[in-house]
Amino acid sequence: MKKIFILSGMLFTFSLQAQFSVTIQSPADFREQEAILYTLNGSKDIIVTKEQSKSNTWTFKYPKSYEGMMKVFFPNTNNTLSFISENKNVNIKLETENNKVKNVIYLDEANELMNSIQESSQKKELILPALSQIKEYYKDNTDFGKALIAEMGRLSGNNVINQSQHPFIYYYNTNYSKFLSNDNSKKVTQDEIINLFDKSGDMLETSSLVRPILVAYLNTGGNTNVGESVDKLINTLKVETPRGQTVLSELIDIFDIYEMPEYKNKYLSLAKNLKCTITDRLASTLKSNANVELGAVFPNYKFHSAVNTTVKSISDVKADQKVIVFWSSTCSHCENELPKLLEKYSEIKAKNIQIIGLSLDTDKESYTRKIAAFPWINDSELKGWNSSYAETYNIHATPTYFILDANNKIVSKPDHVGDVLNYLKIK
């Protein structure tokens, strides 16, 4: 298979003539030097470049036209900042406390407007239903009744967006309202969604709407028509096209997340057997899935700051078998399952089986408090879903388990802790 680089996840060199710039200012006590800029393709964040702080200011110069969602990640303090670009300069000021972003002040027109619309939408969803209930207890001709009616009318109103001045905001809000909003009383058809994917320009990929609208599309077809619905969509889009491959990649991930292995395997096989040029987006999906196929050698991971071990990487751990578990201290399923591993840890260790926990936590205190009870090897980058191993090992949920043999070959991918213990023959 050939591979083209539409927008590589690798860092690339910028020309001095930027199309627009992103400037972020922080207080002097915000102890962060590095910041990483991302764009978006479907639901996948694409690394653009890194910048170092200069007088508590980061300035990213973007050399191409781009309209869509962007984000900046501060790796040392684990803060993430989301915003939009309409191919114009972005200017943001941060208010921080104890090295955490406390408030974001958008200084450019596009982000100020987008933020205002988002806040109005949240109030509409949260407050309007409550006001409707309260209104039943007050007469319309009372002062309070009149105030309620006025506020409900304000919250019910739609924001008028000038498409020519704010094309991305118009695109995002129009399609969110039509395809995803709970307020939309008219049921959207599959043909309407197919038409969106078939006719929309590049802002679809950069909007963050691809995955939720695909889920909505599958729901319109019902559980009994999933394969038929997917085939109808990708046959229209053509898997030889970048749009078709983005959708195919997203669908493979969706079927993985919702534990639908029959459909995941079907469309993963379709992707593997393509003879056309493969985009970066689909190539990354193929690679992360290939990394964790049964029988594959588990890609090595160099530990970040591992506890309960002196070795430097997974491959350095010597054992007859290894249980790799991806987890988080905030995961309720992990809270139920990991204590069962702890109960059987003595028996597991007696069989020369090592447990290695890789955490998707972001809060160091929460992570440290939790691993104090776990005697096995624990490590975390404390970057949550920005952790490098989330993509490497195709992790979409916690807990996720892998069992490796002595040569680090994947011999089992259990769904639950009970499956882990059964495979290890521990009762």
C-alpha positions in Angstrom: 0.0 0.0 0.0 1.2 3.5 -0.8 0.8 6.2 1.8 0.3 9.9 1.3 0.8 12.6 3.9 -2.3 14.8 3.9 -1.4 16.4 7.2 1.2 14.5 9.1 1.2 14.0 12.9 4.9 14.7 12.8 6.2 18.2 13.4 6.8 20.2 10.3 8.7 23.4 9.5 6.9 26.6 9.0 7.5 29.3 6.5 8.1 32.8 7.9 5.0 34.1 6.1 2.2 32.8 8.4 -1.4 32.7 7.2 -2.5 33.5 10.8 -1.1 33.3 14.3 -2.3 31.9 17.6 -1.1 33.9 20.6 -1.7 32.8 24.2 -0.8 34.9 27.2 -0.5 33.6 30.8 0.3 35.1 34.2 3.9 35.2 35.4 3.3 32.5 38.0 2.1 29.9 35.5 5.1 27.5 35.5 4.9 26.2 32.0 7.5 26.5 29.2 6.3 24.3 26.4 3.0 24.3 24.5 1.8 22.0 21.6 -0.6 23.1 18.9 -3.1 20.7 17.4 -5.5 20.8 14.5 -8.3 18.2 14.0 -9.2 15.5 11.5 -12.4 13.8 12.4 -11.9 13.0 16.0 -8.1 12.7 15.8 -5.9 15.5 17.1 -3.0 16.2 14.7 0.2 17.7 16.2 1.2 20.8 14.3 4.1 22.3 16.2 5.6 23.1 19.6 6.6 26.5 20.9 8.5 27.7 24.0 7.2 30.5 26.2 8.7 33.9 25.7 7.7 36.3 28.6 4.8 34.0 29.4 3.5 34.2 25.9 3.3 31.5 23.2 3.0 32.5 19.6 2.2 29.9 16.9 2.4 30.8 13.2 0.2 28.8 11.0 1.2 28.9 7.3 -2.0 27.5 5.7 -5.6 28.3 5.5 -7.5 26.6 8.3 -11.0 26.9 9.6 -12.0 24.6 12.4 -11.3 23.4 15.9 -7.8 23.7 17.4 -6.3 23.0 20.8 -3.1 23.8 22.7 -1.8 21.3 25.3 0.6 22.3 28.0 2.4 19.0 28.8 4.2 19.9 32.0 1.1 21.3 33.8 -1.3 19.1 32.0 -3.7 21.9 30.8 -5.6 21.8 27.6 -7.1 24.8 25.9 -9.7 24.5 23.0 -10.6 27.2 20.5 -11.5 27.8 16.9 -9.8 29.3 13.9 -11.5 31.1 11.0 -8.2 31.6 9.3 -7.7 34.8 11.3 -5.4 35.6 14.2 -6.4 34.0 17.5 -5.6 35.9 20.8 -6.3 34.3 24.2 -5.5 35.3 27.7 -5.4 32.8 30.5 -6.1 33.2 34.2 -4.5 30.5 36.3 -4.3 29.3 39.9 -1.8 26.7 41.2 -0.6 25.9 37.7 -4.2 25.2 36.5 -6.1 27.2 34.0 -9.0 28.8 35.9 -10.5 31.0 33.3 -10.0 31.6 29.5 -10.5 35.1 28.1 -11.0 35.1 24.3 -9.8 38.3 22.9 -10.5 37.7 19.2 -13.9 38.2 17.7 -14.5 34.6 16.4 -13.7 32.9 19.7 -15.5 35.5 21.7 -18.6 34.8 19.6 -18.3 31.0 19.7 -17.8 31.1 23.4 -20.9 33.3 23.9 -23.0 30.9 21.7 -21.8 27.8 23.6 -22.6 29.4 26.9 -26.1 30.4 25.7 -26.7 26.8 24.4 -25.7 25.4 27.8 -28.0 27.7 29.6 -30.8 26.8 27.2 -30.4 23.1 27.8 -30.0 23.4 31.6 -32.1 26.3 32.6 -35.0 26.5 30.2 -36.6 23.2 31.3 -36.4 24.3 34.9 -38.0 27.7 34.1 -40.8 25.9 32.2 -41.7 24.0 35.3 -41.5 27.0 37.6 -43.8 29.0 35.2 -46.7 26.6 36.0 -46.9 28.1 39.5 -47.0 31.8 38.5 -49.6 33.7 36.6 -48.5 35.4 33.4 -49.8 38.8 34.4 -47.7 39.0 37.6 -44.3 40.7 37.6 -42.4 37.5 38.2 -44.5 35.7 35.6 -43.7 38.4 33.1 -40.0 38.1 34.0 -40.1 34.4 33.5 -41.7 34.7 30.1 -39.1 37.3 29.0 -36.2 35.1 30.2 -37.6 32.0 28.6 -38.0 33.9 25.3 -34.4 35.1 25.5 -33.1 31.6 26.1 -35.3 30.1 23.4 -34.0 32.6 20.8 -31.6 31.4 18.1 -28.3 33.2 17.6 -28.0 34.9 14.3 -24.6 34.3 12.7 -23.3 36.1 9.7 -22.1 33.3 7.4 -19.8 35.5 5.4 -18.0 37.0 8.5 -17.9 33.7 10.5 -18.1 30.8 8.1 -16.9 28.1 10.6 -19.2 29.2 13.4 -22.1 29.3 11.0 -21.2 25.8 9.7 -20.7 24.3 13.2 -23.9 25.7 14.7 -26.1 25.0 11.7 -25.1 21.4 11.5 -25.0 20.8 15.2 -28.5 22.2 15.5 -29.8 20.1 12.6 -28.1 16.8 13.3 -27.4 16.7 17.0 -29.5 19.2 19.0 -32.2 17.8 21.3 -34.3 20.8 20.3 -34.6 19.5 16.7 -38.2 18.1 16.6 -37.8 17.0 13.0 -36.2 13.6 12.7 -33.2 13.7 10.4 -33.0 10.9 7.8 -30.1 8.8 6.8 -30.1 10.3 3.3 -29.7 13.8 4.8 -26.7 12.6 6.8 -25.2 10.9 3.8 -25.7 14.1 1.8 -23.8 16.1 4.5 -20.9 13.7 4.4 -20.9 13.6 0.6 -21.3 17.3 -0.1 -19.6 19.1 2.8 -16.2 20.8 2.4 -13.2 20.4 4.6 -14.8 22.0 7.6 -16.6 18.7 8.3 -13.3 17.1 9.3 -12.2 20.0 11.4 -15.5 20.6 13.1 -15.5 17.8 15.7 -18.9 16.8 14.4 -17.9 13.7 12.4 -18.0 11.1 15.1 -21.2 12.2 16.9 -23.1 12.6 13.6 -21.9 9.1 12.5 -23.3 7.7 15.8 -26.5 9.5 15.1 -26.5 8.0 11.6 -26.1 4.5 12.9 -28.9 5.1 15.4 -31.3 6.2 12.6 -30.8 2.8 10.9 -31.4 0.7 14.1 -29.4 -2.1 15.5 -30.6 -4.6 13.0 -29.4 -2.6 9.9 -25.9 -1.5 10.9 -24.1 -3.3 8.1 -26.6 -2.1 5.5 -26.4 1.5 6.8 -22.6 1.5 6.8 -22.3 0.0 3.3 -24.8 2.6 2.0 -22.7 5.4 3.4 -19.2 4.3 2.4 -20.4 3.2 -1.1 -21.7 6.7 -1.6 -18.5 8.3 -0.3 -16.0 5.9 -2.0 -13.3 4.5 0.2 -10.7 5.6 -2.3 -11.3 9.3 -1.3 -9.9 11.1 1.8 -13.4 11.7 3.1 -14.3 8.0 2.7 -11.2 6.9 4.5 -11.8 9.3 7.4 -15.3 8.0 7.8 -14.1 4.4 7.5 -11.4 5.1 10.2 -14.0 6.7 12.5 -16.4 3.8 12.1 -13.8 1.3 13.0 -13.1 3.2 16.2 -16.9 3.5 16.9 -17.4 -0.2 16.6 -14.4 -0.7 18.9 -15.7 1.7 21.6 -19.2 0.2 21.5 -17.9 -3.4 21.5 -19.2 -4.5 18.2 -16.4 -6.8 17.0 -18.3 -8.3 14.1 -18.6 -4.9 12.4 -15.2 -3.7 13.5 -13.4 -6.7 12.0 -15.5 -6.4 8.8 -14.5 -2.8 8.1 -11.0 -3.2 9.4 -10.5 -6.0 6.9 -11.9 -3.7 4.2 -9.4 -1.0 5.1 -6.5 -3.5 5.2 -7.3 -4.8 1.7 -7.5 -1.4 0.0 -5.3 -1.1 -3.0 -5.5 2.6 -3.4 -3.4 5.4 -1.8 -3.9 5.4 2.0 -4.3 8.7 3.9 -2.5 9.4 7.2 -5.8 9.2 9.1 -6.6 5.7 8.0 -3.0 4.6 8.2 -2.8 5.5 11.9 -6.0 3.5 12.6 -4.5 0.5 10.8 -1.2 0.8 12.6 -2.7 1.1 16.1 -5.0 -1.9 15.5 -2.1 -4.0 14.0 0.0 -3.2 17.2 -2.5 -5.1 19.3 -3.6 -8.0 17.2 -3.5 -11.4 18.8 -0.1 -12.9 18.0 1.6 -9.5 17.5 4.6 -8.5 19.6 3.4 -5.9 22.0 5.1 -2.6 21.1 7.7 -1.7 23.8 7.1 1.2 26.1 9.8 3.0 28.0 8.6 3.8 31.4 8.1 7.4 32.4 8.4 7.2 36.2 7.5 3.7 37.1 7.1 2.4 40.7 7.7 -1.1 42.1 10.4 -1.8 39.6 13.9 -0.8 38.6 13.6 -1.8 34.9 13.3 0.8 32.2 10.6 -0.6 29.9 8.0 -3.3 29.4 10.3 -5.5 27.4 12.8 -5.4 30.3 10.3 -7.0 32.7 11.1 -10.7 32.9 8.2 -13.0 33.5 6.5 -16.1 32.1 3.5 -13.9 31.4 2.6 -10.2 31.7 -0.8 -8.7 32.3 -1.0 -5.1 30.9 -3.9 -3.1 32.2 -4.8 0.4 31.1 -6.8 2.1 33.8 -7.6 5.4 35.6 -8.2 6.4 39.2 -11.5 8.1 38.0 -12.8 5.0 36.2 -15.7 3.4 38.0 -15.2 0.0 36.2 -11.5 0.1 37.3 -12.7 0.7 40.9 -14.7 -2.5 40.7 -12.2 -4.7 38.8 -8.7 -3.9 40.0 -9.3 -4.9 43.6 -10.1 -8.4 42.3 -6.6 -8.5 40.8 -5.2 -7.3 44.1 -7.0 -10.2 45.9 -5.3 -12.7 43.7 -1.9 -10.9 43.4 0.0 -13.4 45.6 -1.2 -16.3 43.4 -0.5 -14.4 40.2 3.1 -13.5 41.4 3.7 -17.1 42.5 3.2 -18.2 38.9 5.9 -15.7 37.7 3.3 -13.4 36.2 3.9 -9.7 36.3 1.1 -7.1 36.3 1.9 -3.7 34.6 -0.5 -0.9 35.1 -0.4 2.1 32.7 -2.6 4.9 33.9 -4.6 7.4 31.9 -4.8 9.8 34.9 -4.2 13.5 34.8 -4.2 14.3 38.5 -1.0 13.2 40.2 -2.4 13.3 43.7 -5.3 11.0 42.8 -3.0 8.6 40.8 -0.4 8.5 43.6 -3.1 7.8 46.3 -4.6 5.0 44.3 -1.3 3.1 43.4 -0.3 3.1 47.0 -2.5 0.0 47.3 -1.2 -1.7 44.1 2.0 -3.7 44.6 2.5 -4.3 40.9 4.4 -2.1 38.4 2.6 1.2 37.9 3.4 4.0 35.5 1.7 7.1 34.2 2.5 10.1 31.9 -0.3 12.0 33.8 -1.6 13.2 30.4 -4.9 11.4 30.3 -6.0 10.6 26.8 -3.1 12.6 25.5 -0.8 9.9 26.8 1.4 8.4 24.1 0.2 4.9 24.7 -3.5 5.6 24.2 -2.9 5.7 20.4 0.0 3.2 20.3 -2.1 0.5 21.9 -5.5 1.6 20.4 -7.1 2.3 23.8 -10.6 3.6 23.8 -11.8 2.6 27.3 -10.6 1.7 30.7 -9.9 -0.8 31.9 -8.4 -2.5 28.9 -6.3 -5.7 29.4 -3.6 -7.5 27.4 -1.8 -10.8 28.4 1.6 -11.3 26.9 3.9 -14.4 26.9 7.5 -14.4 27.9 8.5 -13.0 24.5 6.0 -10.1 24.7 3.6 -11.7 22.2 -0.1 -10.9 22.7 -1.8 -14.2 23.7 -5.1 -12.8 25.0 -7.2 -9.7 25.1 -9.6 -10.2 28.0 -12.7 -8.1 28.2 -12.9 -8.1 32.0 -10.9 -9.0 35.1 -12.8 -12.4 35.4 -11.5 -13.3 31.9 -8.0 -12.4 33.0 -8.2 -14.7 36.0 -9.8 -17.5 33.9 -7.0 -17.3 31.3 -4.4 -17.4 34.0 -6.2 -20.4 35.6 -6.6 -18.6 38.9 -9.9 -19.2 40.8 
